[in-house]
Amino acid sequence: MTDHLTNDEVQERLWKAVDDHHTGMLGLTHDSHHFQPMTAFVEKDTNTLWFFTKSDTDLAQAIASGANDAAFIFLDRKLQACIDGRISLAHDKARIDKYWNVHVAAWYPEGKDDPSLTLLRLDVSEAAVWVSEGGLLKYAFEVAKANATKSIPDIGERRDVSFQ
């Protein structure tokens, strides 16, 4: 793999990809519950991801009981990441207003004042990020070349990024 992106460029691509697509799998890293699909809202200046949830979910209840190590798994065509950090419950009215949209509203029939509405705040500490530039055609070419030459395909970069 060619290492040609700086850590700042990798971080910028990560935040842009999550901000563009939003959806990934969120879960606690030391917990027996399954990861679940969630919509992330990015605040790159503070390395924070925000999620809407209900206070009675398994995830929210585990966090309320003290669990706080979490990961958000994100995948799109050109970037994949495992984003780690500390998660906490927050009832931040300003962020509810900021990120509220028709998709979120569909889950809360009582609107922004739904008593079960809460936010999850993931303070990102690090991420493993894979960036692949060429798409499917480059991938197919690299796999064919690797098989023909008994080498490893060059399909992008993997980078461990610290946000601290």
Secondary structure, DSSP 8 states (H G I E B T S, - for coil): ----S-HHHHHHHHHHHHHHH-EEEEEETTSSS--EEEE-EEETTTTEEEEEEETTSHHHHHHHTT--EEEEEEE-SSEEEEEEEEEEEE--HHHHHHH--HHHHTT-TTGGG-TTEEEEEEEEEEEEEEE--SHHHHHHHHHHHHHHHT------EEEEEE--
